[in-house]
Amino acid sequence: MIGDPATYVYADRLSAAAILDAFKAGRVYVSRRPVLDIEAEVDGEVFPLGSGLTEPVGYSEAGFVRCRLAVPNAAAAVPHVIGNGAEIAVHPVSKAVSEFEFRLDWKADAGYVWRRFELRSNSGELLAFTNPISCGSKTKSIATCRRRSRAGTVWLYHPLFRWELL
């Protein structure tokens, strides 16, 4: 079916440039039906999905990140919190409660940390997933190299993908 799943982009305005900028910034989630409202907050300042929170957490006295996921149209969905590649929490949502909040103490964590949401049906079917929010410095684990052609074009090589024009 066309549009299933759909990619949702949180853009500042409805223009091709704004949508592309938001996509590049990671303000994206993929969904099969549910519409999600997601935000992260540090010391009262709200950050969109895909944000790197290293600086705000570093300047924060408490170092806490409050995350909120609202799922107004998916009462039987179950949010799963994924952290650094592993499931760290599961929170069933009932018809009465379609909003989920959790708090992270990222000032105490060392290194690079990230969290993202998955929304699943009661039977485990994946309904939606988000890009992560993160904190800390990421170290690259896959080697890449650049190659310059005779015409001066720069190409980026990734061992799992094909050559791509930069």
Secondary structure, 3 states (H helix, E strand, C coil): CCCCCEEEECCCCCCHHHHHHHHHCCCEEEECCCCCEEEEEECCEEECCCCECHHHHHHCCCCEEEEEEECCCCCCCEEEEEECCEEEEECCCCCCCCEEEEEEECCCCCCCEEEEEEEECCCCCEEEEECCEEECCCCCCCCCEEEECCCCCEEEECCCCCCEEC
